[in-house]
């Protein structure tokens, strides 16, 4: 997934249309969209660090796909992806965190599924809880309403995916192999998990695939009408603490990191506790993932 880092700066590819030759025409829309999606992080329980993106220091992001309807961005996180970027090593590491992972929810002092954190306390609580679990600083966030992505995919004219195995979901049949999906089909494709032997990890992989496919399509469009449609959808479906200037700096200074994208894999077990099904990560697994991510961020 060479272009996986585009998920972490998902708006950059949509906002900066200069390469298509009409950025000036839609400048006001770009500025308005950047303002609409900008949402500073609330109060955090854990201390944050300062990263000098002007000098391309290693940086981390938490990408949260929200299980919500309409323009709601306050629900549980259906997908959580921790992304670390090291331009000096020209590499990106991506860790998909199963939404049923049992861990402490920082700010509440409870042991619950990690996807509850965003519903309780938004991006700040989600960042704190993931940071506490893996002992890795999280510098920025991007929240995406997966329901809103249906409209974005339709505005792009659909996306192409490569399905690993045949299955049915929400009334749609998805054969094995490459296929073209509408927004409704893509949402059904990304949400299926019960027929997947990989469970949550399988669903997370399909959601990453959809996100990457969206960016691939967004990078190729050249219609002003389509650009305005896309910007309107993005304005209602995405939130990030990054400003327009920060996104521009990331686009310029971190592009070299696309050389290598490493998706971290790990073993886990499942267990039913008090009637709820959880994903359990062993201490050894957490320590191994933490060490790899911390080294990539040059924290040690």
Buried (B, 14 or more C-beta within 10 A) or exposed (E): BEBBBBBBBBBBBBBBBEEBEBBEEBEEBBEBBBEBBBBEBEEBBBEBEEBEBEEBBBBBBBBBBBBBEEEEBEBBBBBBBBBBBBBEBEBBBBBBBBBBBBBBBBBBEEEBBBBBBBBBBBBBBBBBBBBBBBBBBBBBBBBBBBBBBBBBBBBBBBBEBEBBEEBEBEEBEBEEEEBEBBBBBBBBBBBBBEEBEEBBBBBBBBBBBBBBBBBBBBBEBEEBEBBBBBBBBBBBBBBBBBEBEBBBBBBEBBBBBBEEBBBBEBEBEEEEEEEEEBBBBEEEBBEBBBBBBBBBBEBE
